[in-house]
């Protein structure tokens, strides 16, 4: 018996940038992905934090129709390695029925970033635990295409990385996307876009509860979140003096 789950990332605000002056637009579409659960899947009861059997999970749904939602849990690889059953009263549900991610579950400035392991388009593996001692800039995208992904939108990132590199401060800059490796190779220009693309990595947007894109998280040398900002407020990151 298979159960197909549709996960909605919620309303996403897109920013279109031109060369002279940034123009902000709002996109009311939703990003959805399908994840499949079966009897062998790891299922966790959100209320207790304990793993339950598929039979117990099935009984909870039958005895409480419409009261629970099942959602995937994303691991440090950005993969849905388990599923969580949670009461709908614990979720933010909009009038149209879509579920907004609880902002309280996002990373917070001053707290350690939840570990991740990303494989970049360059073939290298980026393990947050092994990157201690370096700054990390995580950029969360949907796809590398207009109106979101433009020369102007990436130039502020490359400028920030390059300016700090001149001061002797290297920043590992990574960008998540739904794009496949082939799509990334086609979409990414030869010029410096300011980050290393991570193909098929949108699971990290789920893992870190990112509901607005592009969005950025700067992690310091100790693995602590130093700053967070949407693209329209990137100056909150770029104006920081890093040491």
TORKE-863078 format. One line per field, with one value per residue: residue in three letters; residue number from 1; x, y negated, z of N, C-alpha, C in turn; chain. Coordinates in Angstrom, 3 decimals, always signed. Example, Ala and Ser with C-alpha at 12.3 -4.5 7.8 and 13.67 -1.06 7.14 Angstrom:
2
res = [Ala_Ser] $
n = [1_2] $
n.u = [+13.190_+12.850] $
n.v = [+5.690_+2.250] $
n.w = [+7.800_+7.080] $
ca.u = [+12.300_+13.670] $
ca.v = [+4.500_+1.060] $
ca.w = [+7.800_+7.140] $
c.u = [+13.200_+12.900] $
c.v = [+3.300_-0.030] $
c.w = [+7.800_+7.870] $
chain = [A_A] $
This chain:
243
res = [Unk_Unk_Unk_Unk_Unk_Unk_Unk_Unk_Unk_Unk_Unk_Unk_Unk_Unk_Unk_Unk_Unk_Unk_Unk_Unk_Unk_Unk_Unk_Unk_Unk_Unk_Unk_Unk_Unk_Unk_Unk_Unk_Unk_Unk_Unk_Unk_Unk_Unk_Unk_Unk_Unk_Unk_Unk_Unk_Unk_Unk_Unk_Unk_Unk_Unk_Unk_Unk_Unk_Unk_Unk_Unk_Unk_Unk_Unk_Unk_Unk_Unk_Unk_Unk_Unk_Unk_Unk_Unk_Unk_Unk_Unk_Unk_Unk_Unk_Unk_Unk_Unk_Unk_Unk_Unk_Unk_Unk_Unk_Unk_Unk_Unk_Unk_Unk_Unk_Unk_Unk_Unk_Unk_Unk_Unk_Unk_Unk_Unk_Unk_Unk_Unk_Unk_Unk_Unk_Unk_Unk_Unk_Unk_Unk_Unk_Unk_Unk_Unk_Unk_Unk_Unk_Unk_Unk_Unk_Unk_Unk_Unk_Unk_Unk_Unk_Unk_Unk_Unk_Unk_Unk_Unk_Unk_Unk_Unk_Unk_Unk_Unk_Unk_Unk_Unk_Unk_Unk_Unk_Unk_Unk_Unk_Unk_Unk_Unk_Unk_Unk_Unk_Unk_Unk_Unk_Unk_Unk_Unk_Unk_Unk_Unk_Unk_Unk_Unk_Unk_Unk_Unk_Unk_Unk_Unk_Unk_Unk_Unk_Unk_Unk_Unk_Unk_Unk_Unk_Unk_Unk_Unk_Unk_Unk_Unk_Unk_Unk_Unk_Unk_Unk_Unk_Unk_Unk_Unk_Unk_Unk_Unk_Unk_Unk_Unk_Unk_Unk_Unk_Unk_Unk_Unk_Unk_Unk_Unk_Unk_Unk_Unk_Unk_Unk_Unk_Unk_Unk_Unk_Unk_Unk_Unk_Unk_Unk_Unk_Unk_Unk_Unk_Unk_Unk_Unk_Unk_Unk_Unk_Unk_Unk_Unk_Unk_Unk_Unk_Unk_Unk_Unk_Unk] $
n = [1_2_3_4_5_6_7_8_9_10_11_12_13_14_15_16_17_18_19_20_21_22_23_24_25_26_27_28_29_30_31_32_33_34_35_36_37_38_39_40_41_42_43_44_45_46_47_48_49_50_51_52_53_54_55_56_57_58_59_60_61_62_63_64_65_66_67_68_69_70_71_72_73_74_75_76_77_78_79_80_81_82_83_84_85_86_87_88_89_90_91_92_93_94_95_96_97_98_99_100_101_102_103_104_105_106_107_108_109_110_111_112_113_114_115_116_117_118_119_120_121_122_123_124_125_126_127_128_129_130_131_132_133_134_135_136_137_138_139_140_141_142_143_144_145_146_147_148_149_150_151_152_153_154_155_156_157_158_159_160_161_162_163_164_165_166_167_168_169_170_171_172_173_174_175_176_177_178_179_180_181_182_183_184_185_186_187_188_189_190_191_192_193_194_195_196_197_198_199_200_201_202_203_204_205_206_207_208_209_210_211_212_213_214_215_216_217_218_219_220_221_222_223_224_225_226_227_228_229_230_231_232_233_234_235_236_237_238_239_240_241_242_243] $
n.u = [+0.852_+0.640_+1.185_+0.705_+2.146_+1.634_+3.590_+3.357_+5.121_+4.192_+3.175_+5.243_+7.435_+8.612_+11.435_+12.180_+14.932_+16.453_+19.061_+19.471_+17.677_+16.241_+13.294_+10.473_+8.378_+5.426_+4.863_+2.286_+2.156_+2.623_+5.043_+5.353_+6.056_+6.300_+6.219_+6.741_+5.335_+5.599_+4.926_+7.376_+8.538_+10.032_+8.220_+7.209_+5.684_+4.681_+3.834_+4.940_+7.480_+8.420_+9.092_+6.636_+4.668_+3.579_+1.016_+0.011_+0.091_-1.737_-4.071_-4.377_-5.082_-7.481_-9.136_-9.248_-10.306_-9.280_-8.006_-5.288_-2.082_+0.280_+3.695_+6.820_+10.096_+13.081_+16.442_+20.002_+21.008_+19.200_+17.121_+13.984_+13.858_+12.270_+8.906_+6.452_+3.742_+1.314_-0.800_-3.277_-3.905_-1.569_-0.339_+0.107_-2.543_-3.720_-6.425_-6.957_-6.358_-3.727_-0.567_+1.407_+4.823_+5.910_+7.298_+8.732_+10.206_+12.279_+15.827_+17.607_+19.115_+22.182_+22.025_+23.127_+23.489_+21.406_+22.884_+24.230_+24.756_+25.854_+26.009_+27.853_+27.621_+30.119_+31.057_+32.065_+31.747_+29.991_+30.196_+28.745_+29.782_+32.455_+33.223_+33.746_+35.324_+35.264_+33.362_+29.966_+27.698_+24.435_+22.255_+18.924_+17.012_+14.504_+14.292_+16.886_+16.188_+14.678_+11.979_+13.530_+16.265_+18.819_+21.379_+21.732_+20.601_+22.323_+24.725_+25.015_+25.580_+27.968_+29.622_+29.732_+30.997_+33.434_+34.549_+35.075_+36.873_+39.092_+39.950_+40.992_+39.222_+37.559_+34.531_+32.271_+29.974_+26.776_+24.094_+20.769_+18.430_+15.710_+16.494_+17.979_+21.225_+21.967_+20.280_+21.251_+23.832_+23.187_+21.784_+23.448_+25.633_+28.902_+30.081_+30.855_+28.598_+28.402_+27.915_+28.022_+26.179_+23.753_+22.545_+19.197_+18.295_+16.246_+15.082_+16.427_+15.368_+12.960_+13.913_+15.033_+12.854_+12.204_+10.280_+10.214_+11.681_+14.379_+16.365_+18.617_+21.147_+23.673_+26.391_+28.623_+32.177_+32.066_+29.878_+27.539_+24.502_+24.817_+23.529_+20.388_+18.394_+16.019_+16.349_+15.775_+16.617_+19.304_+21.418_+21.600_+23.247_+25.434_+26.574_+27.808_+30.710_+33.144_+35.337] $
n.v = [+1.195_-2.111_-5.521_-8.644_-11.790_-15.250_-18.059_-21.372_-24.297_-26.672_-30.144_-31.950_-34.582_-36.331_-38.083_-40.375_-41.608_-44.458_-46.055_-48.735_-49.505_-47.699_-45.835_-44.803_-42.061_-40.074_-36.670_-34.422_-31.718_-28.192_-25.886_-22.511_-19.168_-15.640_-13.013_-9.671_-7.334_-4.208_-0.984_-0.397_-2.745_-5.160_-6.354_-9.012_-10.107_-13.291_-14.448_-12.909_-12.402_-9.947_-6.921_-5.215_-2.334_-1.353_-0.359_-1.485_-4.136_-4.111_-3.483_-5.788_-7.674_-6.600_-6.637_-9.309_-11.050_-13.497_-15.061_-14.895_-15.486_-14.268_-14.655_-14.931_-14.487_-16.167_-15.248_-15.733_-15.545_-16.690_-15.104_-13.337_-11.454_-10.353_-10.290_-12.400_-12.461_-14.776_-16.914_-18.885_-21.233_-22.192_-23.347_-26.064_-26.958_-28.224_-30.205_-29.164_-26.562_-25.754_-25.015_-26.901_-27.158_-26.946_-29.754_-29.751_-27.501_-27.882_-28.418_-30.370_-33.535_-33.502_-30.927_-27.477_-26.197_-23.733_-20.641_-19.962_-18.252_-18.847_-18.302_-19.806_-21.378_-21.300_-18.853_-18.415_-17.557_-19.177_-19.487_-20.608_-20.234_-19.766_-22.113_-23.951_-26.848_-28.259_-30.752_-30.382_-30.820_-30.344_-30.063_-30.088_-28.968_-28.567_-27.802_-28.266_-30.650_-33.377_-35.427_-35.560_-34.688_-36.509_-38.553_-40.867_-40.041_-38.079_-39.367_-40.938_-39.007_-37.782_-40.021_-40.455_-38.085_-38.243_-40.691_-40.153_-38.098_-39.437_-40.561_-38.472_-36.673_-33.806_-32.659_-30.073_-29.625_-28.541_-27.368_-26.366_-24.414_-23.328_-22.434_-20.008_-18.412_-18.633_-20.704_-22.748_-23.094_-24.118_-26.433_-28.002_-30.629_-31.329_-33.369_-34.649_-33.642_-33.897_-31.790_-28.234_-26.043_-23.688_-20.908_-19.576_-20.031_-21.076_-20.093_-21.049_-23.555_-22.886_-21.607_-23.705_-25.280_-27.359_-29.807_-31.920_-33.087_-34.421_-33.452_-33.995_-32.663_-33.365_-31.742_-31.566_-31.080_-29.243_-27.732_-28.961_-30.722_-33.760_-35.830_-36.481_-36.851_-37.965_-38.264_-40.908_-42.276_-41.954_-43.502_-43.415_-41.345_-41.726_-44.099_-43.498_-43.299_-41.080_-38.911] $
n.w = [+0.000_-0.958_-0.150_-1.433_-1.036_-1.106_-0.841_+0.034_-0.426_+0.337_+0.052_-2.083_-2.331_-5.022_-6.374_-8.792_-10.513_-11.966_-13.883_-13.025_-10.934_-8.308_-8.752_-7.116_-7.162_-6.609_-6.394_-6.571_-6.820_-6.072_-4.870_-5.440_-4.397_-4.780_-2.499_-1.583_+0.631_+2.335_+3.860_+4.939_+5.571_+7.791_+10.469_+12.510_+15.502_+16.004_+18.413_+20.481_+19.674_+19.122_+17.284_+15.344_+14.392_+11.085_+11.186_+13.589_+12.872_+10.725_+12.109_+13.694_+11.782_+10.824_+13.090_+13.614_+11.449_+9.112_+11.020_+11.218_+9.686_+7.403_+6.991_+5.238_+6.691_+6.523_+6.105_+6.855_+4.340_+2.787_+2.054_+2.103_+4.603_+6.528_+7.919_+9.400_+11.604_+12.330_+14.265_+12.732_+13.970_+14.867_+12.807_+10.448_+8.676_+5.673_+4.211_+1.688_+2.041_+1.842_+3.425_+5.541_+6.352_+9.700_+11.044_+13.394_+13.384_+11.735_+11.180_+13.622_+14.272_+15.950_+16.814_+16.411_+13.087_+11.656_+10.802_+7.511_+4.401_+1.319_-2.205_-4.598_-7.884_-8.823_-8.173_-5.661_-2.161_+0.375_+3.634_+6.493_+9.045_+8.584_+7.570_+9.467_+10.717_+8.455_+6.712_+5.717_+3.126_+2.571_-0.044_-0.966_-3.548_-6.160_-8.979_-11.411_-13.142_-14.970_-13.600_-11.387_-11.225_-12.301_-13.898_-12.341_-9.916_-9.014_-8.926_-6.613_-4.784_-5.714_-5.547_-2.788_-1.908_-3.347_-2.466_+0.214_-0.097_-1.063_+1.254_+2.508_+3.510_+3.050_+1.671_+1.657_-0.669_-1.406_-3.468_-3.436_-5.420_-7.570_-9.981_-12.204_-12.611_-15.298_-16.132_-14.542_-15.574_-18.025_-17.360_-15.731_-16.258_-17.757_-16.412_-13.091_-10.723_-8.061_-6.345_-5.623_-7.452_-6.277_-7.420_-7.654_-4.980_-3.474_-1.245_+0.952_+1.294_+2.386_+4.693_+6.180_+6.473_+4.637_+3.239_+1.554_-1.366_-3.414_-0.593_+2.137_+4.275_+6.503_+7.835_+10.554_+11.389_+13.439_+13.023_+13.656_+13.126_+11.632_+10.249_+8.568_+5.646_+3.158_-0.441_-1.153_+1.026_+1.219_+1.971_+4.703_+5.156_+3.390_+4.305_+6.644_+8.708_+8.350_+10.138] $
ca.u = [+0.000_+1.458_+0.502_+1.403_+2.007_+2.008_+4.071_+3.321_+6.089_+3.510_+3.294_+6.638_+7.577_+9.710_+11.943_+12.802_+15.894_+17.003_+20.419_+19.540_+16.926_+15.511_+11.841_+9.976_+7.057_+4.967_+4.381_+1.372_+2.139_+3.120_+5.972_+4.933_+6.851_+5.618_+7.047_+5.981_+5.542_+5.048_+4.966_+8.751_+9.013_+10.141_+7.147_+7.378_+4.564_+5.187_+3.474_+5.824_+8.835_+8.802_+8.748_+5.476_+4.528_+2.654_-0.316_-0.405_-0.133_-2.973_-5.177_-4.553_-5.788_-8.845_-9.911_-9.330_-10.292_-9.138_-7.355_-3.835_-1.389_+1.555_+4.653_+8.176_+11.130_+14.273_+17.676_+21.114_+21.287_+18.104_+16.238_+12.874_+14.264_+11.226_+7.647_+5.961_+2.303_+1.162_-2.155_-3.423_-3.988_-0.210_+0.175_-0.521_-3.303_-4.295_-7.817_-7.069_-6.034_-2.295_+0.083_+2.598_+5.798_+5.958_+8.565_+9.467_+11.046_+13.404_+17.033_+17.569_+20.417_+22.775_+21.924_+23.836_+22.727_+21.228_+23.910_+23.861_+25.769_+25.398_+26.944_+27.800_+27.754_+31.551_+31.385_+32.563_+30.770_+30.119_+29.694_+28.792_+30.633_+33.849_+33.481_+33.994_+36.505_+34.971_+32.019_+29.132_+26.526_+23.456_+21.239_+17.805_+16.328_+13.582_+14.968_+17.766_+15.565_+14.038_+12.534_+14.260_+17.696_+19.319_+22.725_+21.667_+20.266_+23.480_+25.902_+25.164_+26.170_+29.372_+30.347_+29.944_+32.001_+34.711_+35.083_+35.627_+38.041_+40.204_+40.373_+41.525_+38.140_+36.876_+33.150_+31.716_+28.641_+26.051_+22.740_+19.873_+17.533_+15.009_+17.115_+18.858_+22.596_+21.986_+19.630_+22.167_+24.914_+22.638_+21.309_+24.514_+26.547_+30.324_+30.468_+30.730_+27.243_+28.497_+27.683_+28.129_+24.850_+23.586_+21.412_+18.151_+18.518_+15.163_+14.761_+17.011_+14.403_+12.018_+14.618_+15.221_+11.559_+12.296_+9.034_+10.388_+12.917_+15.609_+16.577_+20.022_+21.574_+25.125_+26.844_+29.988_+33.217_+31.753_+28.652_+26.419_+23.836_+25.228_+22.515_+19.415_+17.694_+15.571_+17.207_+15.493_+17.277_+20.625_+22.368_+21.758_+24.372_+26.593_+27.175_+28.491_+32.187_+33.548_+36.735] $
ca.v = [+0.000_-3.310_-6.784_-9.751_-13.025_-16.482_-19.058_-22.715_-25.173_-27.890_-31.284_-32.341_-35.910_-36.400_-39.434_-40.552_-42.696_-45.003_-46.560_-50.029_-49.601_-46.464_-45.886_-43.667_-41.571_-38.978_-35.515_-33.707_-30.289_-27.310_-24.846_-21.232_-17.984_-14.427_-12.077_-8.432_-6.614_-2.862_-0.325_-0.328_-4.096_-5.531_-7.287_-9.560_-10.859_-14.619_-14.745_-12.201_-12.335_-8.527_-6.212_-4.341_-1.392_-1.774_+0.011_-2.498_-5.346_-3.906_-3.548_-7.186_-8.355_-6.071_-7.050_-10.778_-11.516_-14.922_-15.791_-14.788_-15.672_-13.567_-15.433_-14.368_-15.124_-16.214_-15.026_-16.630_-15.438_-17.334_-14.045_-12.980_-10.144_-9.840_-11.028_-12.809_-12.678_-15.939_-17.455_-20.070_-22.414_-22.645_-23.914_-27.291_-26.650_-29.421_-30.078_-28.320_-25.186_-25.490_-25.051_-27.732_-26.668_-27.680_-30.486_-29.462_-26.338_-28.290_-28.718_-31.696_-34.182_-33.210_-29.506_-26.637_-25.770_-22.284_-20.147_-19.618_-17.741_-19.170_-17.989_-20.904_-21.114_-21.083_-17.481_-18.345_-17.407_-20.251_-19.012_-21.747_-19.906_-19.841_-23.481_-24.833_-27.665_-29.042_-31.311_-29.708_-31.571_-29.454_-30.759_-29.188_-29.352_-27.553_-27.421_-29.300_-31.220_-34.674_-36.743_-35.464_-34.533_-37.419_-39.068_-41.810_-39.353_-37.314_-40.245_-41.359_-37.866_-37.657_-41.176_-40.202_-37.029_-38.734_-41.750_-39.529_-37.308_-40.385_-40.819_-37.225_-35.897_-32.968_-32.307_-28.977_-30.071_-27.442_-27.727_-25.229_-24.537_-22.149_-22.059_-18.840_-18.763_-19.058_-22.014_-23.717_-23.350_-24.929_-27.716_-28.790_-31.216_-31.195_-34.415_-34.309_-33.905_-34.141_-30.605_-26.922_-25.443_-22.342_-20.355_-18.767_-20.202_-21.873_-19.520_-21.898_-24.636_-22.287_-21.320_-24.939_-25.975_-28.589_-30.001_-33.078_-32.924_-33.881_-33.740_-33.724_-32.468_-33.420_-30.958_-31.988_-30.053_-28.260_-27.039_-29.709_-31.611_-35.151_-36.725_-35.897_-37.913_-37.715_-38.952_-42.342_-42.870_-41.319_-44.425_-43.004_-40.416_-42.281_-45.214_-42.987_-43.262_-39.729_-38.799] $
ca.w = [+0.000_-1.059_+0.109_-2.086_-0.264_-1.800_+0.111_-0.510_+0.239_+0.760_-0.855_-2.249_-2.890_-5.960_-6.597_-10.102_-10.391_-13.193_-13.682_-12.378_-9.690_-8.055_-8.762_-6.354_-7.556_-5.758_-7.133_-5.688_-7.121_-5.014_-5.303_-4.860_-4.685_-4.345_-1.751_-1.421_+1.885_+2.350_+5.168_+5.451_+5.875_+9.198_+10.809_+13.858_+16.071_+16.382_+19.807_+21.410_+19.136_+19.024_+16.061_+15.470_+13.288_+10.047_+11.665_+14.563_+12.067_+9.980_+13.079_+14.085_+10.704_+10.735_+14.264_+13.665_+10.054_+8.864_+12.111_+11.144_+8.412_+7.339_+6.223_+5.246_+7.506_+5.678_+6.854_+6.528_+2.912_+2.088_+1.581_+2.991_+5.127_+7.411_+7.840_+10.706_+11.675_+13.199_+14.310_+11.895_+14.835_+15.132_+11.570_+9.985_+7.471_+5.068_+3.788_+0.504_+2.415_+1.802_+4.733_+5.639_+7.312_+10.958_+11.066_+14.623_+13.155_+10.908_+11.961_+14.243_+14.445_+17.251_+17.106_+15.441_+11.921_+11.594_+9.881_+6.141_+3.476_-0.032_-3.290_-5.549_-9.315_-9.054_-7.807_-4.291_-1.079_+1.356_+4.926_+7.415_+10.188_+8.137_+7.099_+10.610_+10.470_+7.264_+6.616_+4.724_+2.702_+1.963_-0.826_-1.261_-4.764_-6.683_-10.221_-11.933_-14.325_-14.756_-13.246_-10.129_-11.418_-13.332_-13.634_-11.221_-8.671_-8.556_-8.786_-5.217_-4.076_-6.128_-5.013_-1.358_-1.790_-3.884_-1.607_+1.415_-0.500_-1.152_+2.631_+3.048_+4.127_+2.074_+1.988_+0.879_-1.055_-2.036_-3.862_-3.654_-6.563_-8.064_-11.247_-12.286_-12.951_-16.698_-16.200_-13.930_-16.524_-19.104_-16.847_-15.109_-17.247_-17.474_-15.464_-11.676_-10.223_-6.621_-5.526_-6.257_-7.523_-5.720_-8.171_-7.021_-3.539_-2.900_+0.064_+2.001_+1.539_+3.337_+5.956_+6.930_+6.521_+3.857_+2.497_+0.679_-2.119_-2.840_+0.822_+2.454_+5.661_+6.659_+8.985_+10.879_+11.443_+14.478_+12.676_+14.224_+12.176_+11.870_+9.692_+7.654_+4.931_+1.790_-1.400_-1.129_+2.191_+1.259_+2.611_+6.103_+5.139_+2.674_+5.050_+7.843_+8.667_+8.752_+10.600] $
c.u = [+0.883_+0.603_+1.307_+1.111_+2.445_+2.388_+4.069_+4.265_+5.456_+3.699_+4.722_+6.691_+8.817_+10.126_+12.612_+13.702_+16.346_+18.357_+20.443_+18.867_+16.128_+14.002_+11.321_+8.575_+6.698_+4.396_+3.543_+1.265_+2.689_+4.035_+5.539_+5.880_+6.110_+6.607_+6.180_+6.358_+4.934_+5.230_+6.364_+9.302_+9.082_+9.106_+7.296_+6.123_+5.102_+4.952_+4.440_+7.273_+9.317_+8.347_+7.548_+5.405_+3.544_+1.212_-0.851_-0.720_-1.476_-4.194_-5.452_-5.361_-7.248_-9.715_-10.123_-9.296_-10.225_-8.391_-5.827_-3.318_-0.072_+2.505_+6.043_+9.108_+12.432_+15.546_+18.787_+21.543_+20.202_+17.113_+15.139_+13.112_+13.242_+9.983_+7.127_+4.453_+2.055_-0.275_-2.216_-3.487_-2.614_+0.433_-0.542_-1.213_-3.971_-5.729_-7.972_-6.674_-4.560_-1.681_+1.342_+3.548_+5.813_+7.298_+9.389_+10.416_+12.226_+14.638_+16.907_+18.986_+20.919_+22.717_+22.683_+22.926_+22.580_+22.179_+23.370_+25.057_+25.213_+26.459_+26.781_+27.922_+29.209_+31.994_+31.876_+31.421_+31.042_+29.394_+29.849_+29.707_+32.113_+34.219_+33.676_+35.307_+36.342_+33.565_+31.264_+27.938_+25.594_+22.410_+20.161_+17.007_+15.258_+14.201_+15.843_+17.196_+14.918_+12.593_+13.412_+15.768_+18.155_+20.734_+22.714_+21.425_+21.445_+24.707_+26.099_+25.809_+27.653_+30.203_+30.694_+31.049_+33.373_+35.358_+35.692_+36.851_+39.273_+40.778_+40.932_+40.488_+37.397_+35.484_+32.713_+30.263_+27.950_+24.620_+21.874_+18.936_+16.815_+15.679_+17.979_+20.265_+22.670_+21.377_+20.524_+23.274_+24.447_+22.280_+22.410_+25.476_+28.008_+30.802_+30.274_+29.335_+27.236_+28.272_+27.874_+26.731_+24.847_+22.354_+20.463_+18.249_+17.415_+14.717_+15.321_+16.122_+13.344_+12.686_+14.743_+13.975_+11.602_+11.033_+9.081_+11.697_+13.115_+15.774_+17.990_+20.262_+23.097_+25.504_+28.295_+30.933_+32.927_+30.466_+27.410_+25.817_+24.158_+24.165_+21.616_+18.686_+17.183_+16.441_+17.009_+16.157_+18.688_+21.671_+22.584_+22.939_+25.608_+27.286_+27.867_+30.008_+32.599_+35.022_+37.089] $
c.v = [-1.238_-4.538_-7.897_-11.036_-14.203_-17.519_-20.417_-23.604_-26.480_-29.001_-31.757_-33.705_-35.975_-37.848_-39.496_-41.772_-43.156_-45.616_-47.828_-50.041_-48.322_-46.701_-44.623_-43.296_-40.411_-37.869_-34.670_-32.226_-29.486_-26.254_-23.544_-20.125_-16.774_-13.495_-10.857_-7.717_-5.226_-2.253_-0.260_-1.699_-4.332_-6.609_-7.716_-10.324_-12.187_-14.907_-14.111_-12.171_-10.911_-7.915_-5.304_-3.422_-1.932_-1.485_-1.031_-3.809_-5.260_-4.021_-4.988_-7.941_-7.912_-6.553_-8.564_-11.352_-13.037_-15.711_-15.788_-15.046_-14.910_-14.378_-14.818_-15.165_-15.034_-16.134_-15.961_-16.545_-16.123_-16.338_-13.767_-11.562_-9.543_-10.708_-11.283_-13.016_-13.748_-16.455_-18.747_-21.351_-22.981_-23.271_-25.219_-26.979_-27.913_-29.147_-29.172_-26.873_-24.848_-25.689_-25.900_-27.127_-27.557_-28.417_-30.218_-28.284_-26.653_-28.451_-30.119_-32.233_-33.908_-31.744_-28.690_-26.272_-24.248_-21.745_-19.824_-19.029_-17.956_-18.769_-19.035_-20.459_-20.859_-19.683_-17.312_-18.190_-18.477_-19.849_-20.143_-21.480_-20.053_-21.239_-24.463_-25.572_-28.518_-29.636_-30.558_-30.612_-30.594_-30.294_-29.768_-29.729_-28.311_-26.978_-28.584_-29.813_-32.556_-34.462_-36.722_-35.534_-35.392_-37.859_-39.980_-41.096_-38.550_-38.190_-40.698_-40.242_-37.762_-38.825_-40.962_-39.167_-37.538_-39.786_-41.185_-38.688_-38.199_-40.706_-39.561_-36.353_-35.115_-32.602_-31.165_-29.343_-28.983_-27.865_-26.520_-25.489_-23.227_-21.612_-20.813_-19.320_-19.293_-20.447_-23.096_-24.093_-24.251_-26.329_-28.607_-29.326_-31.034_-32.254_-33.922_-34.647_-34.057_-32.933_-29.328_-26.309_-24.031_-21.738_-19.523_-18.814_-21.002_-21.328_-20.339_-23.104_-24.150_-22.112_-22.570_-25.833_-27.333_-28.742_-31.225_-32.926_-34.093_-34.321_-33.296_-33.585_-32.485_-32.722_-31.318_-30.805_-28.946_-27.486_-27.697_-30.635_-33.058_-36.138_-35.961_-37.033_-37.439_-38.534_-40.462_-43.057_-42.289_-42.206_-44.086_-42.035_-41.079_-43.415_-44.765_-43.010_-41.911_-39.712_-37.326] $
c.w = [+0.000_-0.825_-0.531_-1.335_-1.105_-0.759_-0.563_+0.265_+0.659_-0.257_-0.890_-2.910_-3.766_-6.166_-7.949_-10.021_-11.770_-12.866_-12.845_-11.006_-9.459_-8.077_-8.094_-6.832_-6.650_-6.631_-6.189_-5.996_-5.964_-5.614_-4.651_-5.282_-4.143_-3.665_-1.424_-0.132_+1.759_+3.736_+5.770_+5.839_+7.384_+9.492_+12.265_+14.269_+16.587_+17.870_+20.796_+20.958_+18.939_+17.705_+16.320_+14.253_+12.259_+10.476_+12.649_+13.847_+11.337_+10.898_+13.514_+13.032_+10.628_+11.887_+14.323_+12.252_+9.935_+9.917_+12.029_+9.727_+8.484_+6.466_+6.314_+6.144_+6.716_+6.518_+6.372_+5.064_+2.078_+1.523_+2.604_+3.510_+6.080_+7.256_+9.246_+10.631_+12.733_+13.148_+13.495_+12.721_+15.136_+13.896_+11.256_+8.658_+6.948_+4.615_+2.578_+0.775_+2.383_+3.181_+4.676_+6.657_+8.551_+11.041_+12.323_+14.448_+12.238_+11.788_+12.543_+14.410_+15.859_+17.640_+16.065_+14.275_+11.982_+10.531_+8.494_+5.415_+2.072_-1.049_-4.381_-6.989_-9.687_-8.663_-6.388_-3.286_-0.030_+2.640_+5.938_+8.598_+9.825_+7.654_+8.244_+10.383_+9.227_+7.379_+5.522_+4.404_+1.980_+1.244_-1.236_-2.443_-5.090_-7.956_-10.686_-13.254_-13.966_-14.344_-12.012_-10.333_-12.599_-12.974_-12.423_-9.894_-8.126_-8.311_-7.343_-4.388_-4.412_-5.604_-3.548_-1.144_-2.220_-2.988_-0.336_+1.090_-0.600_+0.230_+3.290_+3.728_+3.051_+2.571_+1.076_+0.588_-1.869_-2.361_-4.156_-4.833_-6.847_-9.325_-11.140_-12.637_-14.382_-16.842_-15.609_-14.903_-17.655_-18.620_-16.313_-16.166_-16.837_-16.493_-14.029_-11.176_-8.699_-5.746_-6.341_-6.278_-6.928_-6.390_-7.306_-5.491_-2.866_-1.540_+1.204_+2.282_+2.520_+4.699_+6.825_+6.936_+5.817_+3.010_+1.598_-0.054_-3.080_-1.382_+1.176_+3.953_+5.684_+7.954_+9.276_+11.013_+12.460_+14.189_+13.230_+13.164_+12.540_+11.383_+8.740_+6.951_+3.581_+0.848_-1.368_+0.035_+2.353_+1.927_+4.081_+6.245_+4.540_+3.424_+6.331_+7.638_+9.215_+9.121_+10.771] $
chain = [A_A_A_A_A_A_A_A_A_A_A_A_A_A_A_A_A_A_A_A_A_A_A_A_A_A_A_A_A_A_A_A_A_A_A_A_A_A_A_A_A_A_A_A_A_A_A_A_A_A_A_A_A_A_A_A_A_A_A_A_A_A_A_A_A_A_A_A_A_A_A_A_A_A_A_A_A_A_A_A_A_A_A_A_A_A_A_A_A_A_A_A_A_A_A_A_A_A_A_A_A_A_A_A_A_A_A_A_A_A_A_A_A_A_A_A_A_A_A_A_A_A_A_A_A_A_A_A_A_A_A_A_A_A_A_A_A_A_A_A_A_A_A_A_A_A_A_A_A_A_A_A_A_A_A_A_A_A_A_A_A_A_A_A_A_A_A_A_A_A_A_A_A_A_A_A_A_A_A_A_A_A_A_A_A_A_A_A_A_A_A_A_A_A_A_A_A_A_A_A_A_A_A_A_A_A_A_A_A_A_A_A_A_A_A_A_A_A_A_A_A_A_A_A_A_A_A_A_A_A_A_A_A_A_A_A_A_A_A_A_A_A_A] $
